[in-house]
Amino acid sequence: MDTKLLDLLAQKYDSEEKVVTEIIKLEAILNLPKGTEHFVSDLHGEYQAFQHVLRNGSGNVKEKIKDLFKDEFSEKEIVELATLVYYPEEKLQLIKNNFTNDQELNNWYGETIEHLIKLISFASFKYTRSKLRRALPTQFVYIVEELLYKTEEFTNKKQYYEKIIQQIITLGQADKLIVGLAYTTQRLVVDHLHVVGDIYDRGPEPDKIMDALINYHSVDIQWGNHDVLWIGAFAGSKVCLANIIRICARYDNLDIIEDVYGINLRPLLNLAEKYYESNPVFMPKSSSNDQLPDNEKTQISKIHQAIAMIQFKLEMPIIKRRPYFNMSERLLLEKIDHDKKQITIHGKTYPLENTCFATVNPNQPDQLLAEEREVIDKLLFSVQHSEKLARHMKFLMKKGNLYLKYNGNLLIHGCIPIDENGKMEKMTIENKTYAGRDLFDIFEHYLRDAFAHPEETDDLATDMVWYLWTGEYSSLFGKREMTTFERYFIKDKEAHVEKKNPYYYLREKEEICRQILKEFDLNPDQGHIINGHTPVKEISGENPVKANGKMIVIDGSFSKAYQSDTGIAGYTLLYNSYGMQLVAHKLFHSKEDVLLNGTDVLSVKRLVDKELVRKKIQETNVGEKLKQEVTMLNNLMEYRYIK
């Protein structure tokens, strides 16, 4: 090992005793049970449902309470304590309103603090004391540690412990302590969170999800196609920017753009008011749509049309300068017969309806009006100078990847592009051919390059980010083409069909999944592919666990837009030292419903895979890092301290 590196390490461990102590500690940690991993996917801005799942650990909190108190709590008491852990501030207020005198309340405080201390002790059995200490409420660390490690064997300390709790109550700190203990419990039941893509679009509060993730103790993200669209806009892609504004207009979420991220839409509105009229197919889709005033619906419809036409124009130069994108069929504005109001696509002619081509020059359809160019330039400037958006996008880049190999499993949002025979699809980029894992790696290379150089708006890296959103061999799209134009202007639904990559039916086969795991250097006997992106239609009998358990699809529709098709409101996955469980979720109505009625959103837990031998930290990604640290410390011992 490099002696310079060892000299640096010796500055931290400057005595033999410190090195020995650290080696003993790390070797001991390697033999602890692995922590619980929590997988979520396709959140699509549904913060209220997501934060409930985060708080209850997909049922893990209530399971811990049941296991610990099953012999002394009724079902109602289990629900009450669980709800207190989920929403401590709000539940405390409701509970306190039920007491008629201080003595009753103080008795409840004492019992509840003891219950929460027991729960934390039970939930933290697989953690070291130092890791538990970091999870405790900062202002009460000393007090909680005294209560956690008390023993009933020595009765002479009984009054000491009683006095601690009594003083907490007397000094008016009970509420703060209970709140702190509740959040500690939430943190302990999940060791690490995986977000398997699509935080953004459709739902109303993706920014709040991002803030929650930034503050979460341990998280990684596998980018989804909608996340990459937002990253692309911030990285300088005008066509990605047009897409996110169009989608926000479509789902009545323009306030995310304007109010949350501070991006001025007034120039776009002025353009829209000048050139467009009300158009039924561009009206916003929203659960609150009926409450929108007609003039507001019309205004959104005009904005929607204006940005859609800018998007279609911006796509065309990219398609022309990147022939290996193989997207010439998407030069749709060139295929319009404006006199006959029809278009020919793939050899078939369709009539066009609800058209809005006022700004399209038939002789040069990709030409932006000077006003359109000015609008998109101003929007891009505003996006790239949004402080809040910058913070969120930088976090996405820091914690995100296109795929992740973690504890023997492969996490991907979309697909592995394959042909009908299950072979990896090849894509040639700048005279080099890529497939499988290499294709993922080159896509991620270009995405990171685009993000690092946001001033470049027409380079290959920026074009490639848009390709990830809509390209045939994109691992995030996985379809032959995106038929956005057709859905707006062609009534015949045959034109709307987006042919999926064979991956989406071949992933039902175990041999295909084993082949994919091998491609990513994972053990096909033990590994799983954990996938999002395509909502599982459980209502029609579709099984999210496929290929004899090798494939687990966890997009069960957090997004309300899909719930009528799926019949549920999302899947999540739990993976602890005993194995994997898939959790299906019922529709989340409100936090108030949980507080008042104890309603939970879990429906069914399904065993996916059971570990024959309980998995330890030494068998995990974290374990591999710890082993490397042990090796370095042993080398340091030989270099510095063993004579």
N, C-alpha and C positions, 0 to 999 in steps of 0.2 A: 504494500500500500504506500502511496505517496507520503513521504515523511513530513512534507509541509502541511498536509491535511491532518496528520496525527498531531503535529505541533499546535495547530488550531484547536483540535479537540481537547488537548491537554490544558488549554486555558480555562475550559469549563470544568474539566475533571482533573484538578491540580494535585490530587493525592491518590494513593493506592486505595484508600478506604472509600473514596467517592466512586472510583471506577467499580470496585467490587460491589458496593451497594447498588449501583445502577444495573449491573449485570444480573444480580439476584432479583431485583425488582422486575426487570424485563422478562427474564426466564419464567418468573411466576405468572406474570400477566399472560404469557403465551399459553398457559394451561387453564385459563379461565374460559367459560363458555362464550361463544361468539355472541355479540349483541344482536338485538332485533333490528332488521332492516324493514323499512316501510316504503312501498312503491305506490306512486300515484301517477296518473297520466291524463292528458287531454282536459285540463282544468278550464280552459277557455273563459277566463275572467270571472268564474263563479266563486268569488271569494267567500261568501257566506257558507256555502256547502263545504268548500275546501278547509276553511279554518275550523269547522266543526270536526271534520275527519282528523285534522291535525291534533286538535285538543283531546279527542277520545282515543287517538292511536288506533283507529279502525277497530274499536272495541277492546283494545288491549287494557285500557284503564279499568273498565268494568270487569274484565276477566280476572285481573289481579285482585280487585275488591271481593269478587265471588270466592276466589280460591282462599283468600285470607280470612274472610268473615262469614263463610257459609254456615258455620255452626252457631253463630250468635246474631246474625242480621236476618231480618225478613227481606223479601224481594223489594218492598217499598223502601226500606232503609238502605239497601244496596243502590237503588236508583237515586235516592237523595244524596248519598255520598258521592256517587259518580258525577251527578250534575254539579255538585259543589266543586269538584275537581275541574270539570270542563269550564265553568263560568263562575269563578269564585266571587268576584265583586258583585255581580248581579244576584247570584243565589244567596249570598250573605244578607243582602238587603231584604229579600223576601222572607228569609228565615227569621231575622230579627224582628220583623213586623208581627210575627206570631206570638212573641213573648209578652206577658203582661207585667212582669217585674224583673228587676236586675238579677236577682238570685237565680231565677230559672235560666236566664241568658248566660250567666257566668258558669253555671253547671254545664250547659251545652258547650260553651267554649272549651272548658276543661276536657270533656269527653271527646270533642271533635279534634282537638289538638293531639290527644293521645292516639286516636284512630289514624290521623294523617301521619304521625311519626311512625306508627307500626307499618302503614302502607309504604312509606318511603323505604323503611328498612327491608321490607319484603321485595320491593321492586328493584332494589339496588344490590341484591346479593351477588350479581356477577361483575360488579364494578369494584375497583380499588377505592380505598378511602380518599385518596387525592382526587380521583375523578368525581366521586360523590360530592366532595367538598366544593368543587367548581360549579356543581349544579344547585347548591343550596342558596336560599335568599341571602344576599351579601350581608345585610345588616343583622342577620340572626344566625350567622354561621356558628359562633361559639355556643349559643344556647341550643341550637338544634343538634349539634354534635354531642353535647352533654346528654340530651334526652335520647338520642339514637343509641348511644353506647352504654346506657344505664343497665344495671343488672339487678334483678330482684333478690339475689343471694345475700346482699348486704343491706339488712334492714336499717342500719344506722345512717344510710344515705337517703332513706325514703322521704324524710322531711325536706331534705335538700332539693330533690326533684319536684316535690309538691310546691315548694316555695318559688321555684323558677316559674312554673305555670301560673301560680297565684299572682306573682309580680307582673307577668306579661299582661294578665287581665286587668289588674289594678291600674297599671300605667297606660291603659288604653291602646295596647299594641296587639291585641288578639286578632283583630281584623287583618292587620298587615301580615302577621305571621301566618294565618290561615291562607291568605292569598299567595304568599310566597311558597308555602308547602304544596299548594295545589299546582302551581306552575312547575315546581321541582318534580312532582309526580308525572306531569305530562312529559317532561324532558326525559325522565328515567325509563319510561316504558318503550321508547323508541331511541335506538342508538344512532341510527343514520337514516336519512330520507333520500330517496331517489325520485326525481321528477322526470318521467319518461316522455317529456315533450308537450308542446302546445299549451303554454301559459296564456297566450294572447288570443284576441279576436272572439267575436260573438257575444261573450258575457260582458257585464258592465264594469268590473273592477279588477282588471289584470294588474294595475299598479299596486293595489293592496296586497295581492298575492306576492308580487315582487318584494315589497317591503317585509312581508312575513318571512320570506325565504332568506332575505339578507340578514334578518335577525335570528334565524334558526341556527341551532348549535352545530349541526353537521349535515351537509346537503350536497348533492351533485345533480346536474341537469343534463339530459340528453335532448338536444335541440329538436323541436318539431318544425314542421314546414311553416307554421304561423310565426313561431319565434324567429326563424331565419328571415322572414319577411321584414320584421321590425328591425332586426340587426342590419339587414341590407339597406333599409331606409336611412338608418343612422350612419352607415358606412358610405353613403353617397349615391345609392341607386335610386334614381328618380322613378323608375318603373315600380320598384318595391314600395316606394312612398305612395305612389298613386294607388297601388293595390290596398295598402292598409287604410287609406282614407275612404276608398270605395267600400271596403268591408264594414268599416265603422258606420258609414252612411246607410248601408244595407240593413244593419242590425240596430239602427238608432243609437249609436254609441259615439257620436261625434264629440260629445263632451269629454271623452277620454283624450281626444286630440287637443281640444281647445282649452278646457278647464283644468284637466289634470296635468297635461304636459306643456301647457302655455303656448300652443302653436296657433298663430293667428289665421283663421279661416276666412276673414273678411274679403281679401282679394279673390278667393275662389268663389265666394258667394256672389260678389259683384259680377264676375264672369258668367256664372250660372244664370243669374237673373237676366243678363243681357241676351243670351243665346238659346235658353231652353224654356219649355213650358212644362206644365204638370204632365207626368207620364205614369200610367198605372203600374208598369212592371218595375219602376224604379222607386216605388213607395217603400218606406222602411218596414222591415219585418221585425216586430217587437211584441212581447207579451203585453206591453203597456200601450200598444199602438192605438187602441180605441180611445185612449184618453188624450192623445195628441190632438191639438186643434188642427183643423183642415189646412190653415195657412202654413202651419209648421211642417205638416206632412209634405205639402207642395214645395216648400223651400228645400227640405231634405232631398226630395225627388230631383230637383234641379241641380243641387250640388252633386248628387249621385251620378247623374248623366254627364255633367261636366268633367268629373274626375275619371269616369269610365272611358270617355272618348280620349282624354289625355293618355290614359294607360294604354289603350289600343294603339295609339300613334307611337308611343315610346317603345313598344315591343318590337316594332318593325325594323328599325335600324340594327338592333341587336341580332335579330334573326338573320339579317342580310350579311352582317360582318362576321358571323360565327356559323358558317355553313355546316360544320360538324355537330351543331345542335340539332340538325335534321328537323327543322320546324318550319320549312317553307310553306307547308299547308296552312300555317297559322297567320299568314299575311292576308287576313280576311278583308281588310278595308280595300285591298286591291281587287277583290273578287266580287265586289258589289256591282250590280247593274242598277244604277240609280234611277234610270228611266222606268224600268219594269218593277222596281222595288223587290228585287230578288237576288239570291246569292247561290253560287255553285260551290259545294264543298265535297271533296272526294268523289267527284263525278256526278253528284246528285244536286238538283236545283230546288231551292226552298223559297217560298215567299217570305218577305220580311214584314214584321209588324212592330208597332210602337217604336218606330225609328227616331233617332235624334242626331242626324248627321249634319247639322247646320254648320259646323266648323270644319267639316271634311272637304278638302279639295279633291274632286274625283281624279284629277290629273296627277296629283302628288299627295296621296292620302296620308302619308306619314309626316307631312309637314305640319308642325305646330304653328298656330297663329302667334303673332308677337305677344298678344295678351296671355295666351296659354303658357308660352315659354316664360314670361315674366312671373306668372302665378306659381309654376312649379319650382322656379329658382328661389322665389321668396319662401315657399314652403320648406324647401330643403335647407335653406339657411336657418330658418326657425327651428327645424328638427335638430340640426346639428349644434344648435346653441341652447337647447333645452337642458338645464342643469339636472332636472329630475330624470329625464330620459337617458341622459349620459350615465348617471349613476346606475340605472337599471340595466342598460345595455352592457356596461363594463362588467357588472356582476354576472350577467348571462355568459359573457365571454370567459370570465375567470373560472366559473364553476361548470361550464358547459363543454360538451363534445358532441360529435355526431353519433358516436357509439361509446360504450364503456364495457370493459371486461372487469367484473367485480365478483369476487368470491366464487369464481368458476362459472358465472352466468354472463350471457351477452345481453346488454340492454340497448335496444334501438327503438326509435320512434316509428319509422316508416317501414321500409322493406329492404331486402337484399335483391337487387335486380337480377333475375334469372330468366332463362328461356323455358320453353315448354318441356324440355328434357331435364330441367333442373340444373343446367350448367350456368355458371356466372356470365351475365351479359357483359360485353366489352364495349367500352366507349373510347374513341380516339380524340384526344385533345392536343392540339398543336403537334401533330404527328407522333404522339406517344399514346400507346394503348393501355388502358387500365380496366381491371375487373375485380369484383369481390372486395376484399379488405383494402386493396390498393386504390380502388375507386373511392371508397370512403375517405381514405387518407388524403387523396389529392383534392377532393371536394373541401375537406376541412382546411387544407393548406390555403386554398384560394379564399375561403371565407375569412380566415384570420388575416390574410394579406390585405383583403379589401377593408377590413375593420381598422387595420394599422395605417391605412393610407386613405382616409375619407375624402381627401381633396381630389382623388382620381375618380371620376364619375363614369368614364366610358372605357375603362381598361378591362382586360380579360377577367381579373379577379372579381370586379363588380358585376360584370355580365354573368359570371358563374354563380353568384349568389342568387340572381333571378332564376337561373336555370334550376337551381335546387328547389325553387318554389314550383316550377311548372314543367320541367324537362322529363322526357321519356325515361331516361336512365338515372334520374335523381332518386337517391335512397329515401328522400322525404316525400316524394309525390307518388311514384309507382304506377303511373297510368300513361297511356299512349299520348293523350293530349288533354288540356284543360278547356272545357267547352263553355267558358264564361259568356262569350259573345253569343253563342247559340241559345243559351238559356234566356238571354234578354230579348232576342229579336226573332227567334224561330219558334213557332207554336208546336211543330212536329217534335215530339219527345225523342224520336229516334235519333235526332241530331244532337240531343243532350248527352247521350251515353258516352261515358268515359271508360274505355277499355282498360281493365286493370292488368298489371304485370302478373305473369303466371305464379309468382311468389304467393299471391293471396289465396290460391287454391292448393298449390303444392305444399304449403306450410302445414297442411293437414297430415302430411306423410312423415313418419318418424325418420326414414332414411334421408329425406331432404334436410330436416333440421339437424341431424347428426353431421351431415356434410357441411352445413353452414358453421356449426360449432368448430369443426376441424379447420375450416378456412380461417377462423380467428384464433387458432391455436388453443382451443379449449377442449376439455375432456368430454366427448359426446356421451359417455356413460353416466356422468354426474351432472353435466351442465344443462341449463335451460336457456331458451330465448325468451326474453320478456319484452313484449311488443305493445305499442299503442296505436294511434292514428285511425284505425277503422272501428267504429262502434260495433260491439257485439250485439246482435239482435236476439237477446235472450227470450223475448216475447214470442219469437218464432221458433224457439227450440235450439238456437245456436249455442254451442258449448265454447266458453272462453279457453278451456284447457284442451289443447290439440296435440296430435302426434304422440299419443301415449305419454302425455305429460311433458314433452320436450319443449312445447310452445305454449306460452301463456299470454293471452291478449287481454290487457287490462283497461282498454277503452270501453267503459260501459256507460258513457254519457254523463259526465258532470254537466255538460252543456245542455241547457233546457231545450235547445233547438232540436236535439236528437232523441229526447226521452220518450216521445210518443212512438218512435220506431223501435227503441230498445226495450222498453218496459221497465227499466231500472234507472237509477241516477248515479251510476258509476261503479267501477270495481276498484278495489285496492288489494295489494298483496302484502302479506307479512311473512318474513323469513327469519326465524330464530334458530337456536341451536338444535331444536328438535325437528325442524323441517319447514315446509311452506304451507300457508293457508291463503286461499282466495276469499275475499269478502265482497259480497254484493250489497249495494246500498239502496235503500228506498229513497223516495223524493224527500229532500230537506225542505221543510216549510219555512221555519224561522227559529231563531234563537229563543224567542219568547215561548214558542211551543215546547221546546226542550225544558225550559225553566219551569213553566207552569204545569206541564203534564208529564214530564219525564220521558217524553217521546225520544226514541233514538232512531237512527237511520239505517242501522244494520239489518239485513234480512237473513242471509245464509252465509255460513263459513264452510268452505269446502277444503278438505285436505288435498293438496296437490302432490306433495312428495314428503315422505317421512324419512328422517335420517336414521339409518340402522344403528349408527354410533353417534352420540352427541357431538356436534361439531365444536371445535375449540378455536380460539383466536389464532393459534399457530397455523391454521388451515385457511386463513383469510388474507385479503389484501393488506389489512393492517398488520397482520402477523408477519407477512413477508418484510415489511418495513422494519418491524421490531427485530426480526432476525438479522437484518443488515446492520442495525445499530449494535446488536450484541457482538457481531463479527468485528465491527470497528473497535469496540471497547476491548475485546480480547486482544486485538492487534496492538492497541494502545498499551495494554498491560505488558505485553512482550517487549514492546519498543522502549517503554519508559521505566517500568517498575520491576520486571523480573530480571534478576542479574544472572 
